[in-house]
Amino acid sequence: MAAVAAPKKIEMINIFKTTYHRYRHWIRFILTEGKVNKFRFVKDAIGYTGKLSVDKPEVDKAKKVLADYKTKNTGSVDMWW
C-alpha cells in the first residue's frame, strides 16, 4: 500500500482591510480579472469589515492588480485600505 502525501497547506497573507460588500461586488471581480487564483475575505469578529487574504506566492501579483485598478480609476471610492 502506497503512502498518501498530505495536501500542501496554503499560507494566506492578509494584505488589505475592506468591507464584505466591496469584496463581494468589486474586489473579487478585479482579482479574478487580474488572474489572481487564491484569495478570500476574512471577516472581523464584529461587523461586516474584514481583511483581504491572498495566497503567499500571489501577494505581489494581487497588490499590483489592485494598484493598477486604483491608477486607472482615480475617481472611484477607496475600496481597500
Buried (B, 14 or more C-beta within 10 A) or exposed (E): EEEEEEEEEEEBBEBBEBBBEBBEEBBBEBBEEBEBEBBBBEBEEEEBBBBBBBBEEBBEBBBEBBEEBEEEEEEEEEBBE
